[in-house]
Amino acid sequence: MSDYVISAPQPAFVPVAGGGRFPVRRIYCVGRNYAAHAREMGSDPTREPPFFFMKPADAVVINDADTPYPSRTANLHHEIELVVAIGKGGVDIARADALGHVFGYAAGLDLTRRDLQDEAKATRRPWDLSKGFDASAPIGAIVPATTIGHPSAGAITFKVDGALRQSGDLADQIWAVDEIIAVLSGLVALVPGDLIMTGTPEGVGALQRGETCVGEIAGVGTVRTRIC
């Protein structure tokens, strides 16, 4: 019998291709990891250390389910990203060892309330809730690294109702997956169940209710959802 004083929330998870569920502990996100996207957002891309923000674990949307258009925004943006699933934890992980901590990879969407983010930036306030809101992280099935290896190149695209919006290549990332893991593990202890969203290529833009979204990463998989 549980001694919780209220009903415990159900744990969040993402399906694994071929069967099984990957439990989600935390979702870390890398900002401005593609030079062209950094420029379109008004920044000058450099090799400064990457910066991170977070989404709650239960922000995941799985199994091609619909995604509700969030409240308090009139400018919901799409950002297609490679998602890294951590299967082995650690602190201060060396870059040479980093990929050994990866369970697998998926395609995911970092949905953003851009108007709230812009307002927060202009007033120098935190922009957590422009990124970390309900259903802000649709994610496709995680493919184990034992199946596909560790992709460092390959097309990453995003379409809305069949029209191409974003197109890039994983090779265009400023910070590679092993570098991201090395830096992030110096800031926090990574634990099995953590997800890392690794940034988006250029072409981000607004989504409307009723639109169908399909993101695809060559050799990794797809993420699908309809904005409702």
Beta strands, then each sheet from edge to edge (+ up, - down):
strand 1: 13-15
strand 2: 21-23
strand 3: 27-30
strand 4: 52-55
strand 5: 60-61
strand 6: 76-78
strand 7: 80-86
strand 8: 102-109
strand 9: 112-113
strand 10: 137-138
strand 11: 143-144
strand 12: 155-160
strand 13: 163-169
strand 14: 195-197
strand 15: 205-206
strand 16: 212-217
strand 17: 221-226
sheet 1: 1+ 2-
sheet 2: 4+ 3- 14- 7+ 8- 11+
sheet 3: 5+ 10+
sheet 4: 9+ 6- 15+
sheet 5: 13+ 12- 16+ 17-
end
